[in-house]
Every structure is written in structure tokens, then in C-alpha cells.
Amino acid sequence: MLKPILLVEDNPHDLELTLIALERSQLANDVIIMRDGAEALDYLFRRGDHADRLPGNPAIMMLDLKLPKVDGLEVLKVVRESPDLRSIPIVMLTSSREGPDLQRAYELNVNAYVVKPVEFKAFVSAICDLGVFWAVLNEPPPGSLRLQRRAADDEQPVSDT
């Protein structure tokens, strides 16, 4: 079972473009969509409407900067302060090229800061590349579900029949 991609985006147009791009990249990962920062935190901490979700962290969180309720930088800060969540790769996916936003995101240990391209083809290409890198090529940190499952598989007796 592949870990999902958590997409936190409130703009319907950007959400649609991101989903199209992820679909074109042919990733088998489920995409979990959250429309504001508070909902994303509830999902990650398994509380509220998400209290009964299966345990485990997403393969990656694609996080918009400007979000309702709790903005992207605050979500990033809270995640990085949590021992159970801090290893989640987080890509800030934003329209902001403002220096203070970029600086603050890196101070809070974002893994990547990607400015959304305006042109459709460039946007799709950027999202495809991000999805493939973080969900397929990147090796997750020790203790992730994928490594635990692999280790458990290694411990199973192998039959010669």
C-alpha cells in the first residue's frame, strides 16, 4: 500500500490543475485534499473528522502558503515541532515570490519552496516532477510505513517450495 500525497490547497483552480498534473504523472498514490490549514492539522494529528483515519504519515505534503484558518507557514511550524510528524517531506507550493515568505519557510525547515508557474504546461510539468520525486524516488526516513513494511517482509520465513 502506497502512502498518500496530502495536498493542502484552497484555490479551486490551482487544486484542479494540481490534480490534473498528478494524474498525468501516473502516480498510484491516493491524493488526500484539505482546503485549509486547520483541516490539514486535524488530518495529520488524527483528530476531529479525521480521528478514525488509519495511522501513518503521507509520502509528501504539498502545502499552499496562503490558506484560510491556519496559514501554510503556521502549519509547517506545527508539523516541524511534532516528533511524530517532523519527518514528513513538505513542499511549499505557492504563488508568493516574497523574500520574507521564502526565508521563513526555510527557517521552519521546509524541504522545497516551489513558486507555481503561471503557464499551464509549466505548472503540470512542475507538479509531475514533484510528485514523482517525493512519492517514488525519495527514500523515506527510517520508521516510515514503507520501511516498516519492508522490514516485516524481510522477517517472514521464505519457503523453498
PyRosetta script that sets phi, psi and omega in degrees:
from pyrosetta import init, pose_from_sequence

init()
pose = pose_from_sequence("MLKPILLVEDNPHDLELTLIALERSQLANDVIIMRDGAEALDYLFRRGDHADRLPGNPAIMMLDLKLPKVDGLEVLKVVRESPDLRSIPIVMLTSSREGPDLQRAYELNVNAYVVKPVEFKAFVSAICDLGVFWAVLNEPPPGSLRLQRRAADDEQPVSDT")
pose.set_psi(1, 125.6)
pose.set_omega(1, 179.9)
pose.set_phi(2, -80.6)
pose.set_psi(2, 146.7)
pose.set_omega(2, 176.0)
pose.set_phi(3, -73.4)
pose.set_psi(3, 144.1)
pose.set_omega(3, -178.2)
pose.set_phi(4, -75.9)
pose.set_psi(4, 164.4)
pose.set_omega(4, 170.2)
pose.set_phi(5, -98.8)
pose.set_psi(5, 127.4)
pose.set_omega(5, 177.2)
pose.set_phi(6, -97.3)
pose.set_psi(6, 117.7)
pose.set_omega(6, -179.4)
pose.set_phi(7, -111.2)
pose.set_psi(7, 118.2)
pose.set_omega(7, -179.1)
pose.set_phi(8, -113.3)
pose.set_psi(8, 103.4)
pose.set_omega(8, -173.2)
pose.set_phi(9, -149.9)
pose.set_psi(9, 130.3)
pose.set_omega(9, -179.3)
pose.set_phi(10, -101.0)
pose.set_psi(10, -17.7)
pose.set_omega(10, -177.6)
pose.set_phi(11, -83.1)
pose.set_psi(11, 116.0)
pose.set_omega(11, -176.5)
pose.set_phi(12, -57.5)
pose.set_psi(12, -38.2)
pose.set_omega(12, -180.0)
pose.set_phi(13, -66.0)
pose.set_psi(13, -48.5)
pose.set_omega(13, 179.3)
pose.set_phi(14, -64.9)
pose.set_psi(14, -36.4)
pose.set_omega(14, 177.9)
pose.set_phi(15, -61.9)
pose.set_psi(15, -48.0)
pose.set_omega(15, -179.5)
pose.set_phi(16, -61.2)
pose.set_psi(16, -45.2)
pose.set_omega(16, 179.5)
pose.set_phi(17, -62.8)
pose.set_psi(17, -40.5)
pose.set_omega(17, 180.0)
pose.set_phi(18, -65.1)
pose.set_psi(18, -42.4)
pose.set_omega(18, 178.9)
pose.set_phi(19, -65.2)
pose.set_psi(19, -39.2)
pose.set_omega(19, 176.4)
pose.set_phi(20, -61.8)
pose.set_psi(20, -44.9)
pose.set_omega(20, -179.3)
pose.set_phi(21, -63.8)
pose.set_psi(21, -42.7)
pose.set_omega(21, 179.2)
pose.set_phi(22, -65.5)
pose.set_psi(22, -37.4)
pose.set_omega(22, 177.7)
pose.set_phi(23, -64.5)
pose.set_psi(23, -40.9)
pose.set_omega(23, -179.9)
pose.set_phi(24, -67.7)
pose.set_psi(24, -25.4)
pose.set_omega(24, 178.9)
pose.set_phi(25, -77.0)
pose.set_psi(25, -8.1)
pose.set_omega(25, 176.1)
pose.set_phi(26, 59.5)
pose.set_psi(26, 33.2)
pose.set_omega(26, 174.0)
pose.set_phi(27, -73.6)
pose.set_psi(27, 142.8)
pose.set_omega(27, 179.8)
pose.set_phi(28, -88.6)
pose.set_psi(28, -6.2)
pose.set_omega(28, -179.2)
pose.set_phi(29, -65.5)
pose.set_psi(29, 139.2)
pose.set_omega(29, 169.8)
pose.set_phi(30, -67.5)
pose.set_psi(30, 150.5)
pose.set_omega(30, 175.2)
pose.set_phi(31, -112.3)
pose.set_psi(31, 121.0)
pose.set_omega(31, 177.3)
pose.set_phi(32, -98.5)
pose.set_psi(32, 125.9)
pose.set_omega(32, -175.7)
pose.set_phi(33, -107.9)
pose.set_psi(33, 128.3)
pose.set_omega(33, 172.6)
pose.set_phi(34, -122.1)
pose.set_psi(34, 141.0)
pose.set_omega(34, -173.9)
pose.set_phi(35, -103.3)
pose.set_psi(35, -4.1)
pose.set_omega(35, 175.6)
pose.set_phi(36, -153.0)
pose.set_psi(36, 165.4)
pose.set_omega(36, -176.4)
pose.set_phi(37, -66.1)
pose.set_psi(37, -35.4)
pose.set_omega(37, 179.9)
pose.set_phi(38, -65.0)
pose.set_psi(38, -42.8)
pose.set_omega(38, 178.8)
pose.set_phi(39, -64.6)
pose.set_psi(39, -39.2)
pose.set_omega(39, 178.2)
pose.set_phi(40, -61.9)
pose.set_psi(40, -43.2)
pose.set_omega(40, 178.9)
pose.set_phi(41, -66.0)
pose.set_psi(41, -39.6)
pose.set_omega(41, 176.2)
pose.set_phi(42, -60.5)
pose.set_psi(42, -41.9)
pose.set_omega(42, 178.2)
pose.set_phi(43, -62.1)
pose.set_psi(43, -50.3)
pose.set_omega(43, -176.1)
pose.set_phi(44, -63.8)
pose.set_psi(44, -39.3)
pose.set_omega(44, -178.8)
pose.set_phi(45, -89.0)
pose.set_psi(45, 2.5)
pose.set_omega(45, 178.0)
pose.set_phi(46, 54.4)
pose.set_psi(46, 58.7)
pose.set_omega(46, 178.9)
pose.set_phi(47, -135.2)
pose.set_psi(47, 168.1)
pose.set_omega(47, -179.3)
pose.set_phi(48, 61.5)
pose.set_psi(48, -132.4)
pose.set_omega(48, -179.6)
pose.set_phi(49, -64.3)
pose.set_psi(49, -13.8)
pose.set_omega(49, -176.5)
pose.set_phi(50, -109.8)
pose.set_psi(50, 13.3)
pose.set_omega(50, -177.3)
pose.set_phi(51, -61.7)
pose.set_psi(51, -27.3)
pose.set_omega(51, -176.2)
pose.set_phi(52, -101.4)
pose.set_psi(52, 10.5)
pose.set_omega(52, 178.7)
pose.set_phi(53, -69.9)
pose.set_psi(53, 157.3)
pose.set_omega(53, 179.3)
pose.set_phi(54, -63.6)
pose.set_psi(54, 146.3)
pose.set_omega(54, 177.8)
pose.set_phi(55, -66.5)
pose.set_psi(55, 160.7)
pose.set_omega(55, 178.3)
pose.set_phi(56, 119.0)
pose.set_psi(56, 151.1)
pose.set_omega(56, -179.4)
pose.set_phi(57, -97.7)
pose.set_psi(57, 156.4)
pose.set_omega(57, 177.4)
pose.set_phi(58, -68.3)
pose.set_psi(58, 161.0)
pose.set_omega(58, 176.3)
pose.set_phi(59, -65.1)
pose.set_psi(59, -35.0)
pose.set_omega(59, -178.7)
pose.set_phi(60, -159.6)
pose.set_psi(60, 151.1)
pose.set_omega(60, 170.5)
pose.set_phi(61, -116.5)
pose.set_psi(61, 121.1)
pose.set_omega(61, 172.0)
pose.set_phi(62, -96.2)
pose.set_psi(62, 114.8)
pose.set_omega(62, -166.8)
pose.set_phi(63, -121.1)
pose.set_psi(63, 121.3)
pose.set_omega(63, 174.6)
pose.set_phi(64, -73.0)
pose.set_psi(64, 152.1)
pose.set_omega(64, -179.4)
pose.set_phi(65, -80.6)
pose.set_psi(65, -49.4)
pose.set_omega(65, -176.6)
pose.set_phi(66, -94.3)
pose.set_psi(66, 99.8)
pose.set_omega(66, -177.9)
pose.set_phi(67, -125.1)
pose.set_psi(67, 152.0)
pose.set_omega(67, 173.2)
pose.set_phi(68, -72.6)
pose.set_psi(68, 160.8)
pose.set_omega(68, 177.2)
pose.set_phi(69, 68.1)
pose.set_psi(69, -65.5)
pose.set_omega(69, 177.1)
pose.set_phi(70, -131.6)
pose.set_psi(70, 121.3)
pose.set_omega(70, -176.2)
pose.set_phi(71, -74.3)
pose.set_psi(71, 166.1)
pose.set_omega(71, -175.3)
pose.set_phi(72, -59.0)
pose.set_psi(72, -38.0)
pose.set_omega(72, 179.5)
pose.set_phi(73, -66.0)
pose.set_psi(73, -37.0)
pose.set_omega(73, 178.0)
pose.set_phi(74, -69.6)
pose.set_psi(74, -39.5)
pose.set_omega(74, 175.8)
pose.set_phi(75, -59.9)
pose.set_psi(75, -46.7)
pose.set_omega(75, 178.6)
pose.set_phi(76, -57.4)
pose.set_psi(76, -45.6)
pose.set_omega(76, -180.0)
pose.set_phi(77, -60.3)
pose.set_psi(77, -47.7)
pose.set_omega(77, -178.5)
pose.set_phi(78, -64.1)
pose.set_psi(78, -42.6)
pose.set_omega(78, -180.0)
pose.set_phi(79, -63.8)
pose.set_psi(79, -44.1)
pose.set_omega(79, -178.5)
pose.set_phi(80, -68.7)
pose.set_psi(80, -21.4)
pose.set_omega(80, 177.4)
pose.set_phi(81, -84.7)
pose.set_psi(81, -10.5)
pose.set_omega(81, -177.6)
pose.set_phi(82, -95.3)
pose.set_psi(82, 120.2)
pose.set_omega(82, 179.2)
pose.set_phi(83, -57.3)
pose.set_psi(83, -32.5)
pose.set_omega(83, -178.1)
pose.set_phi(84, -79.7)
pose.set_psi(84, -17.4)
pose.set_omega(84, -174.8)
pose.set_phi(85, -115.8)
pose.set_psi(85, -17.8)
pose.set_omega(85, -168.7)
pose.set_phi(86, -60.7)
pose.set_psi(86, -19.5)
pose.set_omega(86, -179.2)
pose.set_phi(87, -86.7)
pose.set_psi(87, -2.3)
pose.set_omega(87, 178.1)
pose.set_phi(88, -65.1)
pose.set_psi(88, 125.7)
pose.set_omega(88, 174.0)
pose.set_phi(89, -66.0)
pose.set_psi(89, 130.0)
pose.set_omega(89, -179.0)
pose.set_phi(90, -124.0)
pose.set_psi(90, 125.5)
pose.set_omega(90, 175.0)
pose.set_phi(91, -110.9)
pose.set_psi(91, 118.6)
pose.set_omega(91, 175.0)
pose.set_phi(92, -78.5)
pose.set_psi(92, 118.1)
pose.set_omega(92, -177.2)
pose.set_phi(93, -115.0)
pose.set_psi(93, 106.6)
pose.set_omega(93, -167.5)
pose.set_phi(94, -145.7)
pose.set_psi(94, 166.1)
pose.set_omega(94, 173.4)
pose.set_phi(95, -93.8)
pose.set_psi(95, -9.1)
pose.set_omega(95, -174.0)
pose.set_phi(96, -81.0)
pose.set_psi(96, 125.3)
pose.set_omega(96, 172.5)
pose.set_phi(97, -105.2)
pose.set_psi(97, 12.3)
pose.set_omega(97, -176.1)
pose.set_phi(98, -68.3)
pose.set_psi(98, 129.6)
pose.set_omega(98, -178.7)
pose.set_phi(99, -53.0)
pose.set_psi(99, -45.8)
pose.set_omega(99, -179.8)
pose.set_phi(100, -62.2)
pose.set_psi(100, -36.0)
pose.set_omega(100, 177.2)
pose.set_phi(101, -64.9)
pose.set_psi(101, -47.1)
pose.set_omega(101, 179.3)
pose.set_phi(102, -60.5)
pose.set_psi(102, -47.9)
pose.set_omega(102, -179.4)
pose.set_phi(103, -61.8)
pose.set_psi(103, -46.2)
pose.set_omega(103, -178.6)
pose.set_phi(104, -63.7)
pose.set_psi(104, -40.3)
pose.set_omega(104, 179.1)
pose.set_phi(105, -60.1)
pose.set_psi(105, -44.2)
pose.set_omega(105, 179.6)
pose.set_phi(106, -72.0)
pose.set_psi(106, -32.2)
pose.set_omega(106, 173.9)
pose.set_phi(107, -61.6)
pose.set_psi(107, -31.7)
pose.set_omega(107, 179.8)
pose.set_phi(108, -90.5)
pose.set_psi(108, 10.7)
pose.set_omega(108, 174.1)
pose.set_phi(109, 68.6)
pose.set_psi(109, 41.6)
pose.set_omega(109, 171.1)
pose.set_phi(110, -65.9)
pose.set_psi(110, 147.7)
pose.set_omega(110, 179.2)
pose.set_phi(111, -79.4)
pose.set_psi(111, -32.7)
pose.set_omega(111, 178.8)
pose.set_phi(112, -157.5)
pose.set_psi(112, 150.3)
pose.set_omega(112, 179.1)
pose.set_phi(113, -125.6)
pose.set_psi(113, 110.2)
pose.set_omega(113, -174.9)
pose.set_phi(114, -117.0)
pose.set_psi(114, 122.7)
pose.set_omega(114, 175.3)
pose.set_phi(115, -83.5)
pose.set_psi(115, 126.4)
pose.set_omega(115, -177.8)
pose.set_phi(116, -62.9)
pose.set_psi(116, 121.7)
pose.set_omega(116, 175.8)
pose.set_phi(117, -65.4)
pose.set_psi(117, 146.4)
pose.set_omega(117, -178.8)
pose.set_phi(118, -78.7)
pose.set_psi(118, -38.0)
pose.set_omega(118, -177.6)
pose.set_phi(119, -75.0)
pose.set_psi(119, 134.6)
pose.set_omega(119, -173.8)
pose.set_phi(120, -55.3)
pose.set_psi(120, -51.5)
pose.set_omega(120, -177.4)
pose.set_phi(121, -61.3)
pose.set_psi(121, -40.9)
pose.set_omega(121, 179.5)
pose.set_phi(122, -66.8)
pose.set_psi(122, -38.1)
pose.set_omega(122, 178.0)
pose.set_phi(123, -62.9)
pose.set_psi(123, -49.6)
pose.set_omega(123, -179.6)
pose.set_phi(124, -60.3)
pose.set_psi(124, -43.9)
pose.set_omega(124, -179.7)
pose.set_phi(125, -62.6)
pose.set_psi(125, -44.0)
pose.set_omega(125, -179.9)
pose.set_phi(126, -62.6)
pose.set_psi(126, -44.1)
pose.set_omega(126, -179.4)
pose.set_phi(127, -67.5)
pose.set_psi(127, -41.8)
pose.set_omega(127, 176.7)
pose.set_phi(128, -57.6)
pose.set_psi(128, -48.0)
pose.set_omega(128, -179.8)
pose.set_phi(129, -60.9)
pose.set_psi(129, -43.4)
pose.set_omega(129, 178.4)
pose.set_phi(130, -61.5)
pose.set_psi(130, -48.1)
pose.set_omega(130, -178.3)
pose.set_phi(131, -60.6)
pose.set_psi(131, -46.6)
pose.set_omega(131, -179.2)
pose.set_phi(132, -64.4)
pose.set_psi(132, -44.9)
pose.set_omega(132, -178.8)
pose.set_phi(133, -61.1)
pose.set_psi(133, -54.4)
pose.set_omega(133, -172.1)
pose.set_phi(134, -76.6)
pose.set_psi(134, -32.7)
pose.set_omega(134, -176.6)
pose.set_phi(135, -91.2)
pose.set_psi(135, -21.7)
pose.set_omega(135, -176.1)
pose.set_phi(136, -119.4)
pose.set_psi(136, -54.5)
pose.set_omega(136, -172.5)
pose.set_phi(137, -78.6)
pose.set_psi(137, -37.6)
pose.set_omega(137, -177.9)
pose.set_phi(138, -66.9)
pose.set_psi(138, 132.3)
pose.set_omega(138, 176.2)
pose.set_phi(139, -85.0)
pose.set_psi(139, 122.8)
pose.set_omega(139, -176.6)
pose.set_phi(140, -69.5)
pose.set_psi(140, 160.4)
pose.set_omega(140, -178.8)
pose.set_phi(141, -66.7)
pose.set_psi(141, 156.8)
pose.set_omega(141, 176.4)
pose.set_phi(142, -55.0)
pose.set_psi(142, 140.4)
pose.set_omega(142, 179.4)
pose.set_phi(143, 93.3)
pose.set_psi(143, -3.3)
pose.set_omega(143, 179.3)
pose.set_phi(144, -73.9)
pose.set_psi(144, 164.4)
pose.set_omega(144, -178.7)
pose.set_phi(145, -57.8)
pose.set_psi(145, -41.4)
pose.set_omega(145, -177.2)
pose.set_phi(146, -63.4)
pose.set_psi(146, -43.3)
pose.set_omega(146, 179.1)
pose.set_phi(147, -70.5)
pose.set_psi(147, -38.1)
pose.set_omega(147, 177.8)
pose.set_phi(148, -61.9)
pose.set_psi(148, -42.5)
pose.set_omega(148, -178.9)
pose.set_phi(149, -65.9)
pose.set_psi(149, -41.1)
pose.set_omega(149, 179.5)
pose.set_phi(150, -64.1)
pose.set_psi(150, -42.9)
pose.set_omega(150, 179.3)
pose.set_phi(151, -64.1)
pose.set_psi(151, -40.5)
pose.set_omega(151, 178.4)
pose.set_phi(152, -64.0)
pose.set_psi(152, -38.9)
pose.set_omega(152, 178.0)
pose.set_phi(153, -63.7)
pose.set_psi(153, -37.3)
pose.set_omega(153, 179.6)
pose.set_phi(154, -65.6)
pose.set_psi(154, -28.1)
pose.set_omega(154, -177.5)
pose.set_phi(155, -82.9)
pose.set_psi(155, -12.8)
pose.set_omega(155, -178.8)
pose.set_phi(156, -70.9)
pose.set_psi(156, 137.6)
pose.set_omega(156, 176.5)
pose.set_phi(157, -63.3)
pose.set_psi(157, 139.9)
pose.set_omega(157, -179.6)
pose.set_phi(158, -101.7)
pose.set_psi(158, 130.5)
pose.set_omega(158, -179.2)
pose.set_phi(159, -93.4)
pose.set_psi(159, 141.4)
pose.set_omega(159, 178.2)
pose.set_phi(160, -89.6)
pose.set_psi(160, 3.4)
pose.set_omega(160, -176.8)
pose.set_phi(161, -83.9)
pose.dump_pdb("model.pdb")
